[in-house]
């Protein structure tokens, strides 16, 4: 029994508190699956879908790959951004010549803005309880 090996490119994307492991499989039909669910089901609004699909649109290869994503942590916006970085990195792993257009579009830069922790004795990261003088 010969084991059939799947050709795929793995990359990790991070944004805020989200981490996305992206598996790019060439020769697909453009189907994207996130955590075992359909892409449209996982991101019900266009605001979540557009950033995630953007790297494939930039290099005009949206229908040449099947994308399987395992996203964890954060919210919808963070996961969408993490998927965006993951897909861009996987495309560079697939073909190093795509680095130029992806870098020009700013897709290979990790967004450094992080979630700020809540401070003790306070309402939030920056929010304070109301001060009363008397």
Secondary structure as UniProt FT lines:
FT   STRAND          9..15
FT   TURN            16..17
FT   STRAND          18..26
FT   STRAND          32..34
FT   TURN            35..36
FT   STRAND          37..38
FT   HELIX           39..42
FT   HELIX           46..58
FT   TURN            59..60
FT   TURN            62..63
FT   STRAND          65..72
FT   HELIX           76..94
FT   HELIX           96..98
FT   HELIX           99..104
FT   TURN            105..106
FT   TURN            120..121
//
